Amino acid sequence: MSISPFFQELRSAYQAELDDLTSDSEGKDVLRRRLNEKRKELGFLVKMIELSPEMVAVVLHQAFHFTQPKLMDHFLTQDADELLSWDALSEGLKLEPWAEPIAAEILKEPMGEWFMSVAAGLEYMHNRPLGKAIPQADEEDNEDGEAGDDADLDEEEKEARAREEAGNAWMVEQGFDSKE
């Protein structure tokens, strides 16, 4: 499986947004406080859903519990105009109780369902172990009826390693010891 260009681009922007919210100028961890402040600004932020979904999606950071990883893995292969509906995607996840009022408010917006799907995808990618390749669904056949080829797995492994290295570098920047 390979992540669509849409989600690859948003993943970087979402991580950058979280990074910006994580520390103050003195290096203190202020993520929880800043997320709470953002959540209080939801009325303003929903106006940015379509143009900058990654900036709004942070209000749902840690709001999802994913119960169907294969559904989410498939979802991440889709481009912006091919996304599963929120109703279909929400069958593979549960919202944390604190996030339900936020989601209800977002779903009132014209692009609310699209945004909730995007936010779930961003959070799923954020929480994935960076060093592990995406498990294949028992070598399922592709559209042509043929098993997936090894070249795709090699590319996935390269992507997984690059994500792991980037994640390790970020952790070192935050003051943690390198895994290597």
N, C-alpha and C positions, 0 to 999 in steps of 0.2 A: 504494500500500500504506500502511496506517496501522498503527502499533504498537498492540497491544491495551492496554486500561487496566491489566491485570495487569503487563505488561512496562514500561509507562510508569512506574508507581509503583515497581516494583523497580529500574528504571534509576536513578532519583534516589537511592534508598536505597543502591544499590551504589556509585554515584559518591561519595556522602557517606562511606561506609565507607572507600573508598580514600583519599579526601582526609584523613580522620582519621589514617590510617596513614602518610601521606606525610611529614609534618614533625613534628619534636619542638618543644618549647616555645621553642627558640632559632632555629627556622626551618630547621634542617638536614634534608636529605633522608635519611630513615631507612626508606623504604618497604621496601627489600630485607630489611633486618634484621627489621622487624616482620612481614613476610610469612613469613619463615623461622620466627619464633617462633610465629605462628599455625598454621603447618603442623605444628609439634611438638605442638600442642594438639588435633590432629584428633580424638582419642578423645573429648574433651569436646565439641568443636564439633558433631560429627555429631548430637548430641542436639537441636540447634537447627535442623536441616535444614528441617523443616516450618514452624516458626513464624517464623524469620528467615533465609530462604535467602541473602539478600544478605550477611549477616554471615559466613556460612560460605563462600560462593562466592569470597571473596577468596583463599582458599587455592589456588584454581585460576587466579589472575590470571596471564595470559600463558602458560597451559597449552595453549591450543587453536590450531590452524592450520586455517582454514576453507577447504575446497576446493570447496564448492558454495554460493556466496552466495545463489542463488535459493531454495535449500532453507531457508537461515537466514532470509531475508526473509519467506518464507511462515510459517515457524515463529513469528516475532515477532507475527504477527497473531492468534495463538491465545490463548485464556484459559487459566487454570490447570488447568481440568478437561478441556481439549481438546488438550493438548500431544501432540506426536508422541512415540512411545516412544524411549527411549535408543538401542535397536538401529537404528531408522530414522534418527534424527538423526545418530548417530555415523558413518553412511556419508558424511556431508558434511563431516567434519572429521577431523583427526588430533591425537592428544595428544602433547605433548612427552614425551620419555623420562623426564624427572624426575617428571612428573605421573602416570605410569602406576601406581605403587604407591599414590598417594593416591586415584586413581580406583577402584582395586581395593578399597581399604578402604571407600570411600563406597558402592560398589555392593553391599556386604554388608548395608547397612542396609535396612530395610523401604521407606523412601522414597528410596533411593539412586538408582534409575534416574530418577525424576522430578526429583530434585535435580540430577543431572548434566546433564539437558536444560536445566533452568533456568539453571544456571551457565554452560553454553555460550551460551545466549541473552544473558545479561548481559555476558559477555565479548565476544561479537560486537558488541553495541550499543556497548560501551565503545571498541572499536577502529575503529568506522566513522568515516570522515571526516565531520565535522559539517556541512560546507557543501554536501554533495552530496545531491541527492534520490536516493531509492532507484530504481535503474534498473528500468523496467518490462520484463517479459519479452516484447519484441517486440509490444507492444499486444495481449496475449492477450485473448481474449474472457472476459467475466465469466460467472457462472452462468446468466444469461438468454440467453447467446449474443451479447450486444452488447458492443462495444468499451467499455473504461472511459471514463468521462466526464471532461471537463477540470476540473470542480469538484474532483474528487479530487486531481488533479495540483496545483491551486492550493493546496489545504490541505496537501499534502505539502511544497510549496515553502515555505509559511509555517513548518511544523514544522522543516524543514531550516535555514531562516534563524535561527529561534529557538535551535536547537541550536548553530549556528555562533556566534551572539552569546554564548551562555552559555559555550561552550568558550573563546572569545576572552577573555571576562572572567576566567575561571578562570586562563588562561595569564598574563594581566597580573598577577593576584594572586600568581602564583608567581614574578614577577620578569621575565617575558619581555616583549618589545616587542609592542604591539598590531599586529594584521595590517592595521589600517586606517590 
